[in-house]
Amino acid sequence: MSDQDRTGPLEDLTVIDCTRALAGPFGASLLADLGARVIKIEPPLGDGYRNIPPFLPDYASPYDDEKAGTDFGAPFASVNKNKRSVRLDLKQEADKEIFLQLCDQADALVENMRAGVMDRLGLGYEVLAERNPKIIYACVRGFGDPRTGESPFANWPSLDAAAQSFGGLVYANDGLVTPAIADVFPGTLMALGVVSAIHRTRQTGKGQFLDVSMYDAMLSFQKSAVAQYGFTGKPNASGLQRAMTLYPFDLFPAKDGRVSIAVGSPHHWDLLCAAMERADLMTDERSESNTARLKNVDWVEEQICAWTTQLTRAEIMAKLDGSIPAGPVQNMADIYEDPHVAARQMLETCQPGGDNPEITLAANPIKFTDTPTRLYQGPPTLGEHNAEVLAEFGIEIDGAG
């Protein structure tokens, strides 16, 4: 397939993607999956995320100019499908001019470098906006950009673990949350910001700068905890809290793993009791209401575990029969075999270069009736589309890459 096969509600948008690693590329991948034409600009040695395993059998490092086959591992592939790669050295004037010409024709530029990096290259927002007043310049930074609010930590580097720690998530969970939520969530917010800003530009004819701080995103992610502290002045206790507002709302052991069971209303409790054949729990003063169950959480847990431990996950789910919110704790092998995943077409395949087998990647979870999306472009090798993209933009390719 090629760019001509690109579909989706954003297929009229062009995005220049200068992101690296996970946070920025995840956000840019959302735009690409929704149909935007996303051009990934990579330095001479490429996005360092290419070199993270696991690899396909014919892996050849992007550091090797004589490489053949794929030059990326699974982490890179997961957030760079549906993009094309252009290799440019933005420290070189010829390549810098090519980059500016690409941005002249773009709706948005996205990046996730430290504050000031693009400015020092002479490629900051103000430079791009002077040439293209409609451009949206969007970035993910650890602690934001001075343009939207000067943080005392603005020049500090940040990765997922640091942002989770600053933003309270490690405290709340007594450990890191996987997979890399402080990368994934800020990237998602950046993509939403881009679409929102372009909507505004089409009303006003004027672009703008926006940023998402990883720290800010983690604070926003905990809206409930923020509100609870605002109401009471008391922070929640550290670590995962089994019972704070609802019970049961927990994981329970089965014969072959665990299941989650969540009771959100009195009716849910009655249905769970019926499935367990424990009508007595509906009227027992220790469990008849949510308030009672929170006060007697250890005893209620014992009653539920006495039931779940006698059954497999499938047997528990069959007895509940979709009556209350519940789910088996699944690993990826389970998920690949799940009929829901097949029915929703949430796994897509493509075949990288060389003699590699097909690879399977997660599909776009936003499903449209009129503008369906699909995997049309596999993860690109470094600089794979230099000639194609620059010709498409009407840019002379001498000196590029």
C-alpha positions in Angstrom: 0.0 0.0 0.0 1.0 3.7 -0.3 -0.1 7.1 0.9 -2.8 7.0 -1.8 -4.5 4.3 0.4 -4.7 6.7 3.4 -8.2 7.0 4.8 -9.9 8.6 7.8 -11.5 11.8 9.0 -8.2 13.7 9.1 -7.0 12.8 5.6 -6.9 16.4 4.6 -4.3 17.3 7.3 -0.5 17.3 6.9 1.6 16.9 10.1 5.3 17.2 10.3 6.4 14.9 13.0 9.7 15.7 14.8 9.0 13.5 17.8 11.2 10.8 19.4 10.9 7.8 21.7 7.3 7.3 22.9 5.3 10.3 24.2 5.4 12.4 21.0 5.3 9.5 18.6 2.3 8.1 20.3 0.4 11.3 19.8 1.5 11.6 16.2 0.5 8.0 15.6 -3.0 8.8 16.7 -3.2 11.6 14.1 -1.7 9.2 11.5 -4.2 6.4 12.3 -7.0 9.0 11.9 -5.9 9.6 8.4 -3.5 12.6 8.6 -0.5 12.7 6.3 2.3 12.4 8.9 5.9 12.9 7.7 8.3 11.7 10.4 11.5 13.8 10.3 14.5 11.9 11.6 18.1 12.9 12.2 21.0 11.1 10.4 21.0 8.2 13.0 17.3 8.1 13.3 14.9 8.0 16.2 16.8 6.2 19.0 13.6 4.2 19.7 14.4 2.2 16.5 17.1 0.3 18.5 14.9 -1.1 21.3 14.1 -4.9 21.0 12.6 -7.2 20.2 13.6 -7.3 16.5 12.6 -9.2 13.5 15.1 -11.8 12.1 16.5 -9.5 9.4 17.1 -6.5 11.8 19.9 -4.2 10.6 20.8 -1.2 12.8 20.0 2.3 11.5 23.6 3.1 12.4 24.7 0.9 9.5 24.6 2.7 6.2 24.7 -0.6 4.4 21.7 -2.0 6.2 19.1 -4.2 4.5 15.8 -5.2 5.8 14.1 -3.7 8.9 15.9 -1.2 11.1 13.4 -1.0 14.0 12.1 -3.1 16.8 8.6 -3.7 18.1 8.4 -0.6 20.3 9.2 1.7 17.4 6.8 -0.2 15.1 3.9 0.2 17.6 3.9 4.0 17.4 5.2 4.8 13.9 3.0 2.8 11.5 1.0 4.9 9.0 4.0 7.4 8.9 6.6 8.1 6.3 10.2 8.7 7.2 12.3 11.6 5.8 16.0 11.7 7.0 17.3 15.3 7.5 20.2 16.8 9.4 18.6 20.0 10.8 22.1 21.3 11.7 22.8 21.6 8.0 21.5 24.6 6.1 20.4 22.7 3.0 18.4 20.2 5.1 17.1 23.0 7.3 15.7 24.8 4.2 14.0 21.6 3.1 12.4 21.3 6.5 11.1 24.8 6.4 9.6 24.2 3.0 7.8 21.1 4.4 6.4 23.2 7.3 5.3 25.9 4.9 2.8 23.4 3.5 1.8 21.7 6.8 -1.1 22.2 9.1 0.9 21.3 12.2 4.3 20.4 13.5 4.7 18.2 16.6 7.8 17.5 18.7 8.8 16.4 22.1 12.3 17.8 22.6 13.5 19.8 25.6 12.4 23.4 25.7 14.6 25.5 23.5 16.1 22.8 21.3 14.2 23.8 18.1 14.7 27.5 18.9 18.5 27.0 19.0 18.3 25.4 15.6 16.4 28.4 14.3 13.3 26.4 13.8 11.1 27.4 16.7 7.4 28.4 16.6 8.0 32.0 15.8 10.2 31.2 12.8 7.7 28.7 11.4 4.7 31.0 12.0 6.3 33.9 10.2 6.5 31.8 7.1 3.2 29.9 7.7 0.9 31.9 10.0 -1.7 29.1 10.0 0.7 26.4 11.4 0.0 24.7 14.7 3.1 24.0 16.7 2.4 21.3 19.3 4.8 19.7 21.7 5.1 17.4 24.7 7.6 18.6 27.4 8.4 17.2 30.8 7.5 20.4 32.5 6.0 22.5 29.8 7.3 25.3 27.6 8.0 28.8 28.8 5.6 30.2 26.2 2.7 28.9 28.2 4.0 29.1 31.7 7.6 29.2 33.1 8.3 26.2 35.3 11.3 26.1 37.6 12.0 22.7 36.1 11.5 23.7 32.5 15.1 22.7 31.5 15.0 19.4 33.2 14.8 16.2 31.2 11.9 13.9 31.9 10.9 10.3 31.2 7.8 8.3 32.2 9.0 7.4 35.7 9.9 10.9 36.7 6.6 12.4 35.5 4.6 9.6 37.3 6.5 10.4 40.4 6.1 14.2 40.2 2.4 13.9 39.3 1.4 11.7 42.2 0.7 8.4 40.3 3.6 6.5 41.9 2.4 7.5 45.4 -1.2 6.6 44.6 -0.2 3.2 43.3 2.9 2.5 45.4 4.8 1.9 42.2 5.0 2.7 38.5 2.0 2.3 36.3 2.6 0.4 33.1 2.7 0.7 30.2 4.3 4.2 30.4 1.2 6.1 31.1 3.1 9.4 31.6 4.1 9.0 27.9 0.9 7.7 26.4 -1.5 10.1 28.1 0.4 13.4 27.3 0.8 12.2 23.7 -2.9 11.6 23.5 -3.6 15.1 24.9 -1.2 16.6 22.4 -3.1 14.9 19.5 -6.4 16.3 20.9 -4.8 19.7 21.2 -3.7 19.6 17.5 -7.1 18.8 16.3 -8.7 21.5 18.5 -6.2 24.1 17.4 -6.7 23.3 13.7 -10.4 23.6 14.2 -9.8 27.1 15.7 -7.4 28.0 12.9 -10.1 27.2 10.3 -12.3 29.8 12.0 -9.7 32.5 12.4 -7.0 31.9 9.8 -4.4 32.1 12.6 -2.3 29.3 14.0 -0.9 29.0 17.5 1.5 27.2 19.9 0.4 24.6 22.4 2.2 22.3 24.7 1.4 19.5 27.1 3.6 19.0 30.2 4.0 15.4 31.3 3.8 16.5 34.9 0.5 18.5 34.2 -0.9 15.5 32.3 -0.4 13.2 35.3 -2.0 15.8 37.6 -5.0 16.0 35.3 -5.1 12.2 35.1 -5.8 12.2 38.8 -8.8 14.6 38.7 -10.6 12.6 41.4 -7.7 12.6 43.8 -7.2 16.4 43.2 -10.9 17.0 44.0 -10.8 14.8 47.1 -7.9 16.7 48.5 -9.6 20.0 47.6 -12.7 18.9 49.5 -11.0 17.4 52.6 -7.5 18.8 52.8 -6.3 15.3 53.4 -4.3 13.2 50.8 -5.3 9.7 50.1 -3.2 7.0 51.7 -0.2 5.7 49.6 -0.6 2.6 47.6 -3.5 0.9 45.8 -6.6 1.3 47.9 -8.8 -1.7 47.8 -11.9 0.0 49.1 -12.3 3.7 49.2 -15.7 4.6 47.6 -17.2 1.3 46.3 -16.9 -2.3 47.2 -16.5 -4.8 45.7 -14.4 -3.0 43.2 -11.4 -5.3 43.2 -9.6 -8.3 41.8 -10.5 -11.8 43.0 -8.7 -15.1 42.7 -10.0 -17.8 40.4 -8.7 -21.4 39.8 -6.8 -20.2 36.8 -6.0 -16.6 37.4 -8.0 -13.6 38.6 -11.2 -11.7 37.7 -12.2 -8.1 38.4 -15.6 -7.6 39.9 -17.1 -4.1 40.2 -20.3 -3.3 41.9 -21.5 0.2 41.0 -25.1 0.1 42.3 -27.3 -1.7 44.8 -28.8 -3.7 41.9 -25.3 -4.9 40.9 -24.8 -6.3 44.4 -28.0 -8.1 44.3 -27.1 -9.7 40.9 -23.7 -10.7 42.2 -25.3 -12.3 45.3 -27.7 -14.2 43.0 -24.8 -15.5 40.8 -23.0 -16.7 44.0 -26.3 -18.2 45.3 -25.8 -16.1 48.4 -29.1 -14.3 48.9 -28.3 -13.9 52.6 -25.6 -11.3 51.7 -28.4 -9.0 50.3 -29.8 -8.6 53.8 -26.8 -9.3 56.1 -26.1 -6.0 58.0 -22.4 -6.4 57.1 -23.0 -6.4 53.4 -26.5 -5.1 52.7 -25.3 -1.6 51.6 -22.1 -0.1 50.1 -21.5 1.7 53.3 -21.7 -1.6 55.3 -19.5 -3.4 52.8 -16.8 -0.7 53.1 -16.9 -1.0 56.9 -16.6 -4.8 56.7 -14.4 -5.1 53.6 -12.3 -8.0 54.9 -15.3 -10.1 55.7 -17.0 -9.3 52.4 -13.9 -10.1 50.5 -13.8 -13.5 52.2 -17.3 -14.3 51.1 -16.6 -13.4 47.5 -13.2 -15.3 47.4 -14.9 -18.4 48.8 -17.0 -18.4 45.6 -14.4 -17.3 43.0 -11.7 -19.7 44.1 -13.9 -22.7 43.3 -14.3 -21.6 39.6 -12.2 -20.8 36.5 -12.3 -17.3 35.0 -14.6 -18.6 32.2 -16.9 -20.2 34.7 -17.2 -17.0 36.8 -17.9 -15.0 33.7 -20.5 -17.5 32.5 -22.3 -17.3 35.8 -22.3 -13.5 35.8 -23.4 -13.6 32.2 -22.8 -9.9 31.6 -25.1 -8.8 34.4 -22.5 -6.7 36.2 -19.1 -5.1 35.3 -16.6 -7.9 35.5 -13.7 -9.1 33.4 -11.1 -11.9 33.4 -7.5 -10.7 33.9 -6.1 -11.5 30.5 -2.5 -11.6 29.2 -1.7 -10.8 25.5 -2.1 -14.4 24.4 -5.7 -14.3 25.8 -6.4 -11.0 24.1 -5.2 -12.3 20.7 -7.8 -15.1 21.0 -10.6 -12.9 22.3 -13.7 -12.9 20.0 -14.3 -9.2 20.9 -10.9 -8.3 19.5 -11.7 -10.1 16.3 -15.2 -8.7 16.0 -13.9 -5.2 16.5 -10.9 -5.7 14.1 -8.5 -4.4 16.7 -5.4 -6.3 15.3 -4.0 -5.4 11.9 -1.1 -6.9 10.0 1.5 -5.7 7.6 4.7 -7.1 6.2 8.0 -5.1 6.6 10.7 -5.5 4.0 13.0 -8.4 3.4 11.8 -12.0 4.1 10.1 -11.1 7.4 6.8 -12.6 8.4 3.8 -10.4 8.8 3.7 -8.3 12.0 0.6 -7.6 14.0 -0.1 -4.2 15.5 -2.9 -2.6 17.5 -5.6 -1.0 15.3 -7.2 2.4 15.7 -9.8 2.1 18.5 -11.9 5.0 17.2 -14.4 3.5 14.8 -16.1 5.6 12.2 -19.1 4.7 10.0 -18.4 7.1 7.1 -14.6 7.6 7.3 -13.1 4.2 8.3 -9.4 4.0 9.1 -6.8 1.3 8.4 -3.2 0.4 8.5 -2.0 1.5 5.1 1.7 2.1 5.8 4.0 -0.2 7.7 6.6 1.2 10.1 9.2 3.0 7.8 12.9 2.3 7.6 15.0 5.4 8.3 14.8 7.9 5.4 12.7 5.4 3.3 10.5 8.2 1.9 13.0 11.0 1.3 12.6 11.1 -2.5 8.9 10.3 -2.5 7.9 13.0 0.0 10.1 15.8 -1.2 8.9 15.2 -4.8 5.3 15.2 -3.5 5.9 18.6 -1.8 7.7 20.0 -4.9 11.0 20.4 -3.1 14.4 19.9 -4.7 16.1 16.9 -3.1 19.7 17.9 -3.7 21.5 18.1 -0.3 18.8 16.2 1.6 19.7 13.6 4.1 
